[in-house]
Amino acid sequence: MLKCSICRKEANSLLRVKHRKHGIIKICFECWEVEQGNQNLLHLEGGCGCCG
Ligand SMILES: [Zn+2]
């Protein structure tokens, strides 16, 4: 199980994002919606997910 970096909830799959404050973290979809709404998410450069 993985844990969301924001709400600490355990989830089967998390979204890897670049957060304005926290840098590159993994968050659940609920937090993604909130953070996206707050415009706290930046675009990942490269975006391959393995070498960021
Ligand atoms: Zn979360």
mmCIF file of the protein (N, C-alpha, C, O) and its ligand, coordinates in Angstrom:
data_MODEL
# 
_entry.id   MODEL 
# 
loop_
_entity.id 
_entity.type 
_entity.pdbx_number_of_molecules 
1 polymer     1 
2 non-polymer 1 
# 
_entity_poly.entity_id                      1 
_entity_poly.type                           'polypeptide(L)' 
_entity_poly.nstd_linkage                   no 
_entity_poly.nstd_monomer                   no 
_entity_poly.pdbx_seq_one_letter_code       MLKCSICRKEANSLLRVKHRKHGIIKICFECWEVEQGNQNLLHLEGGCGCCG 
_entity_poly.pdbx_seq_one_letter_code_can   MLKCSICRKEANSLLRVKHRKHGIIKICFECWEVEQGNQNLLHLEGGCGCCG 
_entity_poly.pdbx_strand_id                 A 
# 
loop_
_entity_poly_seq.entity_id 
_entity_poly_seq.num 
_entity_poly_seq.mon_id 
_entity_poly_seq.hetero 
1 1  MET n 
1 2  LEU n 
1 3  LYS n 
1 4  CYS n 
1 5  SER n 
1 6  ILE n 
1 7  CYS n 
1 8  ARG n 
1 9  LYS n 
1 10 GLU n 
1 11 ALA n 
1 12 ASN n 
1 13 SER n 
1 14 LEU n 
1 15 LEU n 
1 16 ARG n 
1 17 VAL n 
1 18 LYS n 
1 19 HIS n 
1 20 ARG n 
1 21 LYS n 
1 22 HIS n 
1 23 GLY n 
1 24 ILE n 
1 25 ILE n 
1 26 LYS n 
1 27 ILE n 
1 28 CYS n 
1 29 PHE n 
1 30 GLU n 
1 31 CYS n 
1 32 TRP n 
1 33 GLU n 
1 34 VAL n 
1 35 GLU n 
1 36 GLN n 
1 37 GLY n 
1 38 ASN n 
1 39 GLN n 
1 40 ASN n 
1 41 LEU n 
1 42 LEU n 
1 43 HIS n 
1 44 LEU n 
1 45 GLU n 
1 46 GLY n 
1 47 GLY n 
1 48 CYS n 
1 49 GLY n 
1 50 CYS n 
1 51 CYS n 
1 52 GLY n 
# 
loop_
_struct_asym.id 
_struct_asym.entity_id 
A 1 
B 2 
# 
loop_
_chem_comp.id 
_chem_comp.type 
_chem_comp.mon_nstd_flag 
ALA 'L-peptide linking' y 
ARG 'L-peptide linking' y 
ASN 'L-peptide linking' y 
CYS 'L-peptide linking' y 
GLN 'L-peptide linking' y 
GLU 'L-peptide linking' y 
GLY 'peptide linking'   y 
HIS 'L-peptide linking' y 
ILE 'L-peptide linking' y 
LEU 'L-peptide linking' y 
LYS 'L-peptide linking' y 
MET 'L-peptide linking' y 
PHE 'L-peptide linking' y 
SER 'L-peptide linking' y 
TRP 'L-peptide linking' y 
VAL 'L-peptide linking' y 
ZN  non-polymer         . 
# 
_pdbx_entity_nonpoly.entity_id   2 
_pdbx_entity_nonpoly.name        ? 
_pdbx_entity_nonpoly.comp_id     ZN 
# 
_pdbx_nonpoly_scheme.asym_id         B 
_pdbx_nonpoly_scheme.entity_id       2 
_pdbx_nonpoly_scheme.mon_id          ZN 
_pdbx_nonpoly_scheme.ndb_seq_num     1 
_pdbx_nonpoly_scheme.pdb_seq_num     101 
_pdbx_nonpoly_scheme.auth_seq_num    101 
_pdbx_nonpoly_scheme.pdb_mon_id      ZN 
_pdbx_nonpoly_scheme.auth_mon_id     ZN 
_pdbx_nonpoly_scheme.pdb_strand_id   A 
_pdbx_nonpoly_scheme.pdb_ins_code    . 
# 
loop_
_atom_site.group_PDB 
_atom_site.id 
_atom_site.type_symbol 
_atom_site.label_atom_id 
_atom_site.label_alt_id 
_atom_site.label_comp_id 
_atom_site.label_asym_id 
_atom_site.label_entity_id 
_atom_site.label_seq_id 
_atom_site.pdbx_PDB_ins_code 
_atom_site.Cartn_x 
_atom_site.Cartn_y 
_atom_site.Cartn_z 
_atom_site.occupancy 
_atom_site.B_iso_or_equiv 
_atom_site.pdbx_formal_charge 
_atom_site.auth_seq_id 
_atom_site.auth_comp_id 
_atom_site.auth_asym_id 
_atom_site.auth_atom_id 
_atom_site.pdbx_PDB_model_num 
ATOM   1   N  N  . MET A 1 1  ? 0.832  -1.207 0.000   1.00 0.00 ? 1   MET A N  1 
ATOM   2   C  CA . MET A 1 1  ? 0.000  0.000  0.000   1.00 0.00 ? 1   MET A CA 1 
ATOM   3   C  C  . MET A 1 1  ? 0.866  1.257  0.000   1.00 0.00 ? 1   MET A C  1 
ATOM   4   O  O  . MET A 1 1  ? 1.911  1.312  0.648   1.00 0.00 ? 1   MET A O  1 
ATOM   5   N  N  . LEU A 1 2  ? 0.421  2.229  -0.716  1.00 0.00 ? 2   LEU A N  1 
ATOM   6   C  CA . LEU A 1 2  ? 1.089  3.519  -0.749  1.00 0.00 ? 2   LEU A CA 1 
ATOM   7   C  C  . LEU A 1 2  ? 0.308  4.504  0.105   1.00 0.00 ? 2   LEU A C  1 
ATOM   8   O  O  . LEU A 1 2  ? -0.885 4.331  0.354   1.00 0.00 ? 2   LEU A O  1 
ATOM   9   N  N  . LYS A 1 3  ? 1.010  5.539  0.547   1.00 0.00 ? 3   LYS A N  1 
ATOM   10  C  CA . LYS A 1 3  ? 0.331  6.556  1.340   1.00 0.00 ? 3   LYS A CA 1 
ATOM   11  C  C  . LYS A 1 3  ? 0.394  7.899  0.630   1.00 0.00 ? 3   LYS A C  1 
ATOM   12  O  O  . LYS A 1 3  ? 1.429  8.299  0.097   1.00 0.00 ? 3   LYS A O  1 
ATOM   13  N  N  . CYS A 1 4  ? -0.726 8.571  0.641   1.00 0.00 ? 4   CYS A N  1 
ATOM   14  C  CA . CYS A 1 4  ? -0.792 9.905  0.075   1.00 0.00 ? 4   CYS A CA 1 
ATOM   15  C  C  . CYS A 1 4  ? 0.096  10.848 0.889   1.00 0.00 ? 4   CYS A C  1 
ATOM   16  O  O  . CYS A 1 4  ? 0.070  10.824 2.120   1.00 0.00 ? 4   CYS A O  1 
ATOM   17  N  N  . SER A 1 5  ? 0.865  11.663 0.210   1.00 0.00 ? 5   SER A N  1 
ATOM   18  C  CA . SER A 1 5  ? 1.796  12.560 0.898   1.00 0.00 ? 5   SER A CA 1 
ATOM   19  C  C  . SER A 1 5  ? 1.081  13.715 1.592   1.00 0.00 ? 5   SER A C  1 
ATOM   20  O  O  . SER A 1 5  ? 1.675  14.392 2.431   1.00 0.00 ? 5   SER A O  1 
ATOM   21  N  N  . ILE A 1 6  ? -0.147 13.940 1.263   1.00 0.00 ? 6   ILE A N  1 
ATOM   22  C  CA . ILE A 1 6  ? -0.868 15.074 1.845   1.00 0.00 ? 6   ILE A CA 1 
ATOM   23  C  C  . ILE A 1 6  ? -1.805 14.628 2.970   1.00 0.00 ? 6   ILE A C  1 
ATOM   24  O  O  . ILE A 1 6  ? -1.703 15.130 4.089   1.00 0.00 ? 6   ILE A O  1 
ATOM   25  N  N  . CYS A 1 7  ? -2.705 13.702 2.689   1.00 0.00 ? 7   CYS A N  1 
ATOM   26  C  CA . CYS A 1 7  ? -3.683 13.312 3.704   1.00 0.00 ? 7   CYS A CA 1 
ATOM   27  C  C  . CYS A 1 7  ? -3.281 12.026 4.434   1.00 0.00 ? 7   CYS A C  1 
ATOM   28  O  O  . CYS A 1 7  ? -3.937 11.628 5.398   1.00 0.00 ? 7   CYS A O  1 
ATOM   29  N  N  . ARG A 1 8  ? -2.185 11.366 3.967   1.00 0.00 ? 8   ARG A N  1 
ATOM   30  C  CA . ARG A 1 8  ? -1.651 10.142 4.587   1.00 0.00 ? 8   ARG A CA 1 
ATOM   31  C  C  . ARG A 1 8  ? -2.593 8.950  4.455   1.00 0.00 ? 8   ARG A C  1 
ATOM   32  O  O  . ARG A 1 8  ? -2.380 7.918  5.093   1.00 0.00 ? 8   ARG A O  1 
ATOM   33  N  N  . LYS A 1 9  ? -3.596 9.078  3.661   1.00 0.00 ? 9   LYS A N  1 
ATOM   34  C  CA . LYS A 1 9  ? -4.511 7.967  3.433   1.00 0.00 ? 9   LYS A CA 1 
ATOM   35  C  C  . LYS A 1 9  ? -3.829 6.915  2.564   1.00 0.00 ? 9   LYS A C  1 
ATOM   36  O  O  . LYS A 1 9  ? -3.086 7.242  1.639   1.00 0.00 ? 9   LYS A O  1 
ATOM   37  N  N  . GLU A 1 10 ? -4.090 5.662  2.871   1.00 0.00 ? 10  GLU A N  1 
ATOM   38  C  CA . GLU A 1 10 ? -3.523 4.599  2.064   1.00 0.00 ? 10  GLU A CA 1 
ATOM   39  C  C  . GLU A 1 10 ? -4.363 4.377  0.825   1.00 0.00 ? 10  GLU A C  1 
ATOM   40  O  O  . GLU A 1 10 ? -5.593 4.404  0.872   1.00 0.00 ? 10  GLU A O  1 
ATOM   41  N  N  . ALA A 1 11 ? -3.678 4.155  -0.288  1.00 0.00 ? 11  ALA A N  1 
ATOM   42  C  CA . ALA A 1 11 ? -4.397 3.964  -1.546  1.00 0.00 ? 11  ALA A CA 1 
ATOM   43  C  C  . ALA A 1 11 ? -3.644 2.983  -2.425  1.00 0.00 ? 11  ALA A C  1 
ATOM   44  O  O  . ALA A 1 11 ? -2.430 2.828  -2.294  1.00 0.00 ? 11  ALA A O  1 
ATOM   45  N  N  . ASN A 1 12 ? -4.350 2.333  -3.303  1.00 0.00 ? 12  ASN A N  1 
ATOM   46  C  CA . ASN A 1 12 ? -3.728 1.376  -4.211  1.00 0.00 ? 12  ASN A CA 1 
ATOM   47  C  C  . ASN A 1 12 ? -2.899 2.060  -5.282  1.00 0.00 ? 12  ASN A C  1 
ATOM   48  O  O  . ASN A 1 12 ? -1.890 1.522  -5.740  1.00 0.00 ? 12  ASN A O  1 
ATOM   49  N  N  . SER A 1 13 ? -3.323 3.233  -5.672  1.00 0.00 ? 13  SER A N  1 
ATOM   50  C  CA . SER A 1 13 ? -2.571 3.958  -6.676  1.00 0.00 ? 13  SER A CA 1 
ATOM   51  C  C  . SER A 1 13 ? -2.595 5.446  -6.359  1.00 0.00 ? 13  SER A C  1 
ATOM   52  O  O  . SER A 1 13 ? -3.616 6.006  -5.959  1.00 0.00 ? 13  SER A O  1 
ATOM   53  N  N  . LEU A 1 14 ? -1.450 6.059  -6.551  1.00 0.00 ? 14  LEU A N  1 
ATOM   54  C  CA . LEU A 1 14 ? -1.335 7.481  -6.282  1.00 0.00 ? 14  LEU A CA 1 
ATOM   55  C  C  . LEU A 1 14 ? -0.860 8.196  -7.538  1.00 0.00 ? 14  LEU A C  1 
ATOM   56  O  O  . LEU A 1 14 ? -0.239 7.602  -8.419  1.00 0.00 ? 14  LEU A O  1 
ATOM   57  N  N  . LEU A 1 15 ? -1.165 9.467  -7.595  1.00 0.00 ? 15  LEU A N  1 
ATOM   58  C  CA . LEU A 1 15 ? -0.749 10.267 -8.729  1.00 0.00 ? 15  LEU A CA 1 
ATOM   59  C  C  . LEU A 1 15 ? 0.556  10.980 -8.380  1.00 0.00 ? 15  LEU A C  1 
ATOM   60  O  O  . LEU A 1 15 ? 0.675  11.582 -7.313  1.00 0.00 ? 15  LEU A O  1 
ATOM   61  N  N  . ARG A 1 16 ? 1.517  10.909 -9.271  1.00 0.00 ? 16  ARG A N  1 
ATOM   62  C  CA . ARG A 1 16 ? 2.797  11.567 -9.047  1.00 0.00 ? 16  ARG A CA 1 
ATOM   63  C  C  . ARG A 1 16 ? 2.702  12.980 -9.614  1.00 0.00 ? 16  ARG A C  1 
ATOM   64  O  O  . ARG A 1 16 ? 2.450  13.173 -10.803 1.00 0.00 ? 16  ARG A O  1 
ATOM   65  N  N  . VAL A 1 17 ? 2.908  13.949 -8.749  1.00 0.00 ? 17  VAL A N  1 
ATOM   66  C  CA . VAL A 1 17 ? 2.733  15.334 -9.152  1.00 0.00 ? 17  VAL A CA 1 
ATOM   67  C  C  . VAL A 1 17 ? 3.904  16.185 -8.666  1.00 0.00 ? 17  VAL A C  1 
ATOM   68  O  O  . VAL A 1 17 ? 4.666  15.788 -7.785  1.00 0.00 ? 17  VAL A O  1 
ATOM   69  N  N  . LYS A 1 18 ? 4.021  17.354 -9.262  1.00 0.00 ? 18  LYS A N  1 
ATOM   70  C  CA . LYS A 1 18 ? 4.985  18.333 -8.783  1.00 0.00 ? 18  LYS A CA 1 
ATOM   71  C  C  . LYS A 1 18 ? 4.200  19.442 -8.105  1.00 0.00 ? 18  LYS A C  1 
ATOM   72  O  O  . LYS A 1 18 ? 3.472  20.202 -8.743  1.00 0.00 ? 18  LYS A O  1 
ATOM   73  N  N  . HIS A 1 19 ? 4.371  19.511 -6.790  1.00 0.00 ? 19  HIS A N  1 
ATOM   74  C  CA . HIS A 1 19 ? 3.587  20.425 -5.987  1.00 0.00 ? 19  HIS A CA 1 
ATOM   75  C  C  . HIS A 1 19 ? 4.358  21.714 -5.753  1.00 0.00 ? 19  HIS A C  1 
ATOM   76  O  O  . HIS A 1 19 ? 5.577  21.705 -5.580  1.00 0.00 ? 19  HIS A O  1 
ATOM   77  N  N  . ARG A 1 20 ? 3.642  22.801 -5.750  1.00 0.00 ? 20  ARG A N  1 
ATOM   78  C  CA . ARG A 1 20 ? 4.260  24.117 -5.599  1.00 0.00 ? 20  ARG A CA 1 
ATOM   79  C  C  . ARG A 1 20 ? 5.083  24.214 -4.304  1.00 0.00 ? 20  ARG A C  1 
ATOM   80  O  O  . ARG A 1 20 ? 6.144  24.837 -4.291  1.00 0.00 ? 20  ARG A O  1 
ATOM   81  N  N  . LYS A 1 21 ? 4.599  23.608 -3.231  1.00 0.00 ? 21  LYS A N  1 
ATOM   82  C  CA . LYS A 1 21 ? 5.287  23.689 -1.935  1.00 0.00 ? 21  LYS A CA 1 
ATOM   83  C  C  . LYS A 1 21 ? 6.123  22.461 -1.632  1.00 0.00 ? 21  LYS A C  1 
ATOM   84  O  O  . LYS A 1 21 ? 7.220  22.577 -1.087  1.00 0.00 ? 21  LYS A O  1 
ATOM   85  N  N  . HIS A 1 22 ? 5.622  21.297 -1.975  1.00 0.00 ? 22  HIS A N  1 
ATOM   86  C  CA . HIS A 1 22 ? 6.238  20.054 -1.529  1.00 0.00 ? 22  HIS A CA 1 
ATOM   87  C  C  . HIS A 1 22 ? 7.152  19.407 -2.559  1.00 0.00 ? 22  HIS A C  1 
ATOM   88  O  O  . HIS A 1 22 ? 7.801  18.405 -2.261  1.00 0.00 ? 22  HIS A O  1 
ATOM   89  N  N  . GLY A 1 23 ? 7.213  19.956 -3.754  1.00 0.00 ? 23  GLY A N  1 
ATOM   90  C  CA . GLY A 1 23 ? 8.024  19.322 -4.785  1.00 0.00 ? 23  GLY A CA 1 
ATOM   91  C  C  . GLY A 1 23 ? 7.309  18.121 -5.367  1.00 0.00 ? 23  GLY A C  1 
ATOM   92  O  O  . GLY A 1 23 ? 6.081  18.092 -5.450  1.00 0.00 ? 23  GLY A O  1 
ATOM   93  N  N  . ILE A 1 24 ? 8.099  17.116 -5.776  1.00 0.00 ? 24  ILE A N  1 
ATOM   94  C  CA . ILE A 1 24 ? 7.501  15.943 -6.398  1.00 0.00 ? 24  ILE A CA 1 
ATOM   95  C  C  . ILE A 1 24 ? 7.026  14.982 -5.314  1.00 0.00 ? 24  ILE A C  1 
ATOM   96  O  O  . ILE A 1 24 ? 7.823  14.469 -4.528  1.00 0.00 ? 24  ILE A O  1 
ATOM   97  N  N  . ILE A 1 25 ? 5.733  14.749 -5.285  1.00 0.00 ? 25  ILE A N  1 
ATOM   98  C  CA . ILE A 1 25 ? 5.119  13.894 -4.281  1.00 0.00 ? 25  ILE A CA 1 
ATOM   99  C  C  . ILE A 1 25 ? 4.091  12.997 -4.963  1.00 0.00 ? 25  ILE A C  1 
ATOM   100 O  O  . ILE A 1 25 ? 3.763  13.175 -6.136  1.00 0.00 ? 25  ILE A O  1 
ATOM   101 N  N  . LYS A 1 26 ? 3.599  12.041 -4.206  1.00 0.00 ? 26  LYS A N  1 
ATOM   102 C  CA . LYS A 1 26 ? 2.526  11.181 -4.701  1.00 0.00 ? 26  LYS A CA 1 
ATOM   103 C  C  . LYS A 1 26 ? 1.292  11.418 -3.854  1.00 0.00 ? 26  LYS A C  1 
ATOM   104 O  O  . LYS A 1 26 ? 1.344  11.358 -2.625  1.00 0.00 ? 26  LYS A O  1 
ATOM   105 N  N  . ILE A 1 27 ? 0.197  11.684 -4.512  1.00 0.00 ? 27  ILE A N  1 
ATOM   106 C  CA . ILE A 1 27 ? -1.028 12.013 -3.793  1.00 0.00 ? 27  ILE A CA 1 
ATOM   107 C  C  . ILE A 1 27 ? -2.205 11.231 -4.361  1.00 0.00 ? 27  ILE A C  1 
ATOM   108 O  O  . ILE A 1 27 ? -2.170 10.747 -5.492  1.00 0.00 ? 27  ILE A O  1 
ATOM   109 N  N  . CYS A 1 28 ? -3.244 11.124 -3.543  1.00 0.00 ? 28  CYS A N  1 
ATOM   110 C  CA . CYS A 1 28 ? -4.434 10.419 -3.978  1.00 0.00 ? 28  CYS A CA 1 
ATOM   111 C  C  . CYS A 1 28 ? -5.277 11.327 -4.883  1.00 0.00 ? 28  CYS A C  1 
ATOM   112 O  O  . CYS A 1 28 ? -5.020 12.527 -4.983  1.00 0.00 ? 28  CYS A O  1 
ATOM   113 N  N  . PHE A 1 29 ? -6.260 10.755 -5.523  1.00 0.00 ? 29  PHE A N  1 
ATOM   114 C  CA . PHE A 1 29 ? -7.029 11.517 -6.493  1.00 0.00 ? 29  PHE A CA 1 
ATOM   115 C  C  . PHE A 1 29 ? -7.837 12.626 -5.837  1.00 0.00 ? 29  PHE A C  1 
ATOM   116 O  O  . PHE A 1 29 ? -8.032 13.693 -6.420  1.00 0.00 ? 29  PHE A O  1 
ATOM   117 N  N  . GLU A 1 30 ? -8.306 12.366 -4.614  1.00 0.00 ? 30  GLU A N  1 
ATOM   118 C  CA . GLU A 1 30 ? -9.062 13.406 -3.904  1.00 0.00 ? 30  GLU A CA 1 
ATOM   119 C  C  . GLU A 1 30 ? -8.198 14.637 -3.659  1.00 0.00 ? 30  GLU A C  1 
ATOM   120 O  O  . GLU A 1 30 ? -8.625 15.767 -3.900  1.00 0.00 ? 30  GLU A O  1 
ATOM   121 N  N  . CYS A 1 31 ? -6.985 14.407 -3.181  1.00 0.00 ? 31  CYS A N  1 
ATOM   122 C  CA . CYS A 1 31 ? -6.077 15.526 -2.937  1.00 0.00 ? 31  CYS A CA 1 
ATOM   123 C  C  . CYS A 1 31 ? -5.674 16.179 -4.251  1.00 0.00 ? 31  CYS A C  1 
ATOM   124 O  O  . CYS A 1 31 ? -5.502 17.396 -4.318  1.00 0.00 ? 31  CYS A O  1 
ATOM   125 N  N  . TRP A 1 32 ? -5.522 15.372 -5.293  1.00 0.00 ? 32  TRP A N  1 
ATOM   126 C  CA . TRP A 1 32 ? -5.168 15.920 -6.595  1.00 0.00 ? 32  TRP A CA 1 
ATOM   127 C  C  . TRP A 1 32 ? -6.236 16.920 -7.039  1.00 0.00 ? 32  TRP A C  1 
ATOM   128 O  O  . TRP A 1 32 ? -5.916 18.000 -7.534  1.00 0.00 ? 32  TRP A O  1 
ATOM   129 N  N  . GLU A 1 33 ? -7.491 16.555 -6.859  1.00 0.00 ? 33  GLU A N  1 
ATOM   130 C  CA . GLU A 1 33 ? -8.572 17.460 -7.259  1.00 0.00 ? 33  GLU A CA 1 
ATOM   131 C  C  . GLU A 1 33 ? -8.514 18.766 -6.475  1.00 0.00 ? 33  GLU A C  1 
ATOM   132 O  O  . GLU A 1 33 ? -8.693 19.849 -7.032  1.00 0.00 ? 33  GLU A O  1 
ATOM   133 N  N  . VAL A 1 34 ? -8.257 18.643 -5.156  1.00 0.00 ? 34  VAL A N  1 
ATOM   134 C  CA . VAL A 1 34 ? -8.187 19.836 -4.302  1.00 0.00 ? 34  VAL A CA 1 
ATOM   135 C  C  . VAL A 1 34 ? -7.009 20.710 -4.697  1.00 0.00 ? 34  VAL A C  1 
ATOM   136 O  O  . VAL A 1 34 ? -7.151 21.917 -4.895  1.00 0.00 ? 34  VAL A O  1 
ATOM   137 N  N  . GLU A 1 35 ? -5.835 20.078 -4.810  1.00 0.00 ? 35  GLU A N  1 
ATOM   138 C  CA . GLU A 1 35 ? -4.620 20.843 -5.117  1.00 0.00 ? 35  GLU A CA 1 
ATOM   139 C  C  . GLU A 1 35 ? -4.681 21.438 -6.525  1.00 0.00 ? 35  GLU A C  1 
ATOM   140 O  O  . GLU A 1 35 ? -4.224 22.555 -6.768  1.00 0.00 ? 35  GLU A O  1 
ATOM   141 N  N  . GLN A 1 36 ? -5.245 20.680 -7.423  1.00 0.00 ? 36  GLN A N  1 
ATOM   142 C  CA . GLN A 1 36 ? -5.415 21.184 -8.784  1.00 0.00 ? 36  GLN A CA 1 
ATOM   143 C  C  . GLN A 1 36 ? -6.334 22.404 -8.768  1.00 0.00 ? 36  GLN A C  1 
ATOM   144 O  O  . GLN A 1 36 ? -6.089 23.385 -9.470  1.00 0.00 ? 36  GLN A O  1 
ATOM   145 N  N  . GLY A 1 37 ? -7.389 22.333 -7.963  1.00 0.00 ? 37  GLY A N  1 
ATOM   146 C  CA . GLY A 1 37 ? -8.318 23.445 -7.840  1.00 0.00 ? 37  GLY A CA 1 
ATOM   147 C  C  . GLY A 1 37 ? -7.657 24.669 -7.235  1.00 0.00 ? 37  GLY A C  1 
ATOM   148 O  O  . GLY A 1 37 ? -8.002 25.803 -7.567  1.00 0.00 ? 37  GLY A O  1 
ATOM   149 N  N  . ASN A 1 38 ? -6.691 24.430 -6.332  1.00 0.00 ? 38  ASN A N  1 
ATOM   150 C  CA . ASN A 1 38 ? -5.950 25.531 -5.709  1.00 0.00 ? 38  ASN A CA 1 
ATOM   151 C  C  . ASN A 1 38 ? -4.769 25.989 -6.554  1.00 0.00 ? 38  ASN A C  1 
ATOM   152 O  O  . ASN A 1 38 ? -4.030 26.895 -6.168  1.00 0.00 ? 38  ASN A O  1 
ATOM   153 N  N  . GLN A 1 39 ? -4.599 25.354 -7.708  1.00 0.00 ? 39  GLN A N  1 
ATOM   154 C  CA . GLN A 1 39 ? -3.494 25.662 -8.621  1.00 0.00 ? 39  GLN A CA 1 
ATOM   155 C  C  . GLN A 1 39 ? -2.144 25.493 -7.952  1.00 0.00 ? 39  GLN A C  1 
ATOM   156 O  O  . GLN A 1 39 ? -1.232 26.292 -8.164  1.00 0.00 ? 39  GLN A O  1 
ATOM   157 N  N  . ASN A 1 40 ? -2.018 24.455 -7.145  1.00 0.00 ? 40  ASN A N  1 
ATOM   158 C  CA . ASN A 1 40 ? -0.754 24.142 -6.487  1.00 0.00 ? 40  ASN A CA 1 
ATOM   159 C  C  . ASN A 1 40 ? 0.077  23.136 -7.260  1.00 0.00 ? 40  ASN A C  1 
ATOM   160 O  O  . ASN A 1 40 ? 1.201  22.831 -6.862  1.00 0.00 ? 40  ASN A O  1 
ATOM   161 N  N  . LEU A 1 41 ? -0.448 22.619 -8.347  1.00 0.00 ? 41  LEU A N  1 
ATOM   162 C  CA . LEU A 1 41 ? 0.271  21.600 -9.100  1.00 0.00 ? 41  LEU A CA 1 
ATOM   163 C  C  . LEU A 1 41 ? 0.948  22.198 -10.320 1.00 0.00 ? 41  LEU A C  1 
ATOM   164 O  O  . LEU A 1 41 ? 0.346  22.939 -11.096 1.00 0.00 ? 41  LEU A O  1 
ATOM   165 N  N  . LEU A 1 42 ? 2.227  21.849 -10.463 1.00 0.00 ? 42  LEU A N  1 
ATOM   166 C  CA . LEU A 1 42 ? 3.002  22.320 -11.601 1.00 0.00 ? 42  LEU A CA 1 
ATOM   167 C  C  . LEU A 1 42 ? 3.175  21.177 -12.591 1.00 0.00 ? 42  LEU A C  1 
ATOM   168 O  O  . LEU A 1 42 ? 3.022  20.006 -12.243 1.00 0.00 ? 42  LEU A O  1 
ATOM   169 N  N  . HIS A 1 43 ? 3.488  21.527 -13.803 1.00 0.00 ? 43  HIS A N  1 
ATOM   170 C  CA . HIS A 1 43 ? 3.700  20.491 -14.807 1.00 0.00 ? 43  HIS A CA 1 
ATOM   171 C  C  . HIS A 1 43 ? 5.040  19.807 -14.575 1.00 0.00 ? 43  HIS A C  1 
ATOM   172 O  O  . HIS A 1 43 ? 6.063  20.460 -14.371 1.00 0.00 ? 43  HIS A O  1 
ATOM   173 N  N  . LEU A 1 44 ? 5.014  18.505 -14.612 1.00 0.00 ? 44  LEU A N  1 
ATOM   174 C  CA . LEU A 1 44 ? 6.242  17.743 -14.494 1.00 0.00 ? 44  LEU A CA 1 
ATOM   175 C  C  . LEU A 1 44 ? 7.044  17.894 -15.782 1.00 0.00 ? 44  LEU A C  1 
ATOM   176 O  O  . LEU A 1 44 ? 6.510  17.784 -16.886 1.00 0.00 ? 44  LEU A O  1 
ATOM   177 N  N  . GLU A 1 45 ? 8.338  18.150 -15.610 1.00 0.00 ? 45  GLU A N  1 
ATOM   178 C  CA . GLU A 1 45 ? 9.189  18.249 -16.797 1.00 0.00 ? 45  GLU A CA 1 
ATOM   179 C  C  . GLU A 1 45 ? 9.612  16.850 -17.214 1.00 0.00 ? 45  GLU A C  1 
ATOM   180 O  O  . GLU A 1 45 ? 9.968  16.023 -16.375 1.00 0.00 ? 45  GLU A O  1 
ATOM   181 N  N  . GLY A 1 46 ? 9.573  16.599 -18.484 1.00 0.00 ? 46  GLY A N  1 
ATOM   182 C  CA . GLY A 1 46 ? 9.920  15.268 -18.966 1.00 0.00 ? 46  GLY A CA 1 
ATOM   183 C  C  . GLY A 1 46 ? 8.729  14.339 -18.862 1.00 0.00 ? 46  GLY A C  1 
ATOM   184 O  O  . GLY A 1 46 ? 8.206  13.875 -19.875 1.00 0.00 ? 46  GLY A O  1 
ATOM   185 N  N  . GLY A 1 47 ? 8.304  14.071 -17.657 1.00 0.00 ? 47  GLY A N  1 
ATOM   186 C  CA . GLY A 1 47 ? 7.071  13.330 -17.450 1.00 0.00 ? 47  GLY A CA 1 
ATOM   187 C  C  . GLY A 1 47 ? 7.165  11.835 -17.644 1.00 0.00 ? 47  GLY A C  1 
ATOM   188 O  O  . GLY A 1 47 ? 6.138  11.170 -17.777 1.00 0.00 ? 47  GLY A O  1 
ATOM   189 N  N  . CYS A 1 48 ? 8.369  11.285 -17.665 1.00 0.00 ? 48  CYS A N  1 
ATOM   190 C  CA . CYS A 1 48 ? 8.452  9.843  -17.851 1.00 0.00 ? 48  CYS A CA 1 
ATOM   191 C  C  . CYS A 1 48 ? 8.192  9.101  -16.545 1.00 0.00 ? 48  CYS A C  1 
ATOM   192 O  O  . CYS A 1 48 ? 7.884  7.909  -16.575 1.00 0.00 ? 48  CYS A O  1 
ATOM   193 N  N  . GLY A 1 49 ? 8.306  9.772  -15.398 1.00 0.00 ? 49  GLY A N  1 
ATOM   194 C  CA . GLY A 1 49 ? 7.961  9.151  -14.146 1.00 0.00 ? 49  GLY A CA 1 
ATOM   195 C  C  . GLY A 1 49 ? 9.054  8.308  -13.521 1.00 0.00 ? 49  GLY A C  1 
ATOM   196 O  O  . GLY A 1 49 ? 8.876  7.817  -12.406 1.00 0.00 ? 49  GLY A O  1 
ATOM   197 N  N  . CYS A 1 50 ? 10.167 8.124  -14.189 1.00 0.00 ? 50  CYS A N  1 
ATOM   198 C  CA . CYS A 1 50 ? 11.216 7.253  -13.655 1.00 0.00 ? 50  CYS A CA 1 
ATOM   199 C  C  . CYS A 1 50 ? 12.512 7.992  -13.376 1.00 0.00 ? 50  CYS A C  1 
ATOM   200 O  O  . CYS A 1 50 ? 13.362 7.478  -12.650 1.00 0.00 ? 50  CYS A O  1 
ATOM   201 N  N  . CYS A 1 51 ? 12.688 9.182  -13.931 1.00 0.00 ? 51  CYS A N  1 
ATOM   202 C  CA . CYS A 1 51 ? 13.993 9.823  -13.795 1.00 0.00 ? 51  CYS A CA 1 
ATOM   203 C  C  . CYS A 1 51 ? 13.826 11.306 -13.448 1.00 0.00 ? 51  CYS A C  1 
ATOM   204 O  O  . CYS A 1 51 ? 14.664 12.132 -13.810 1.00 0.00 ? 51  CYS A O  1 
ATOM   205 N  N  . GLY A 1 52 ? 12.746 11.632 -12.748 1.00 0.00 ? 52  GLY A N  1 
ATOM   206 C  CA . GLY A 1 52 ? 12.533 13.010 -12.387 1.00 0.00 ? 52  GLY A CA 1 
ATOM   207 C  C  . GLY A 1 52 ? 13.353 13.366 -11.172 1.00 0.00 ? 52  GLY A C  1 
ATOM   208 O  O  . GLY A 1 52 ? 13.306 14.505 -10.708 1.00 0.00 ? 52  GLY A O  1 
HETATM 209 ZN ZN . ZN  B 2 .  ? -4.716 12.387 -0.239  1.00 0.00 2 101 ZN  A ZN 1 
# 
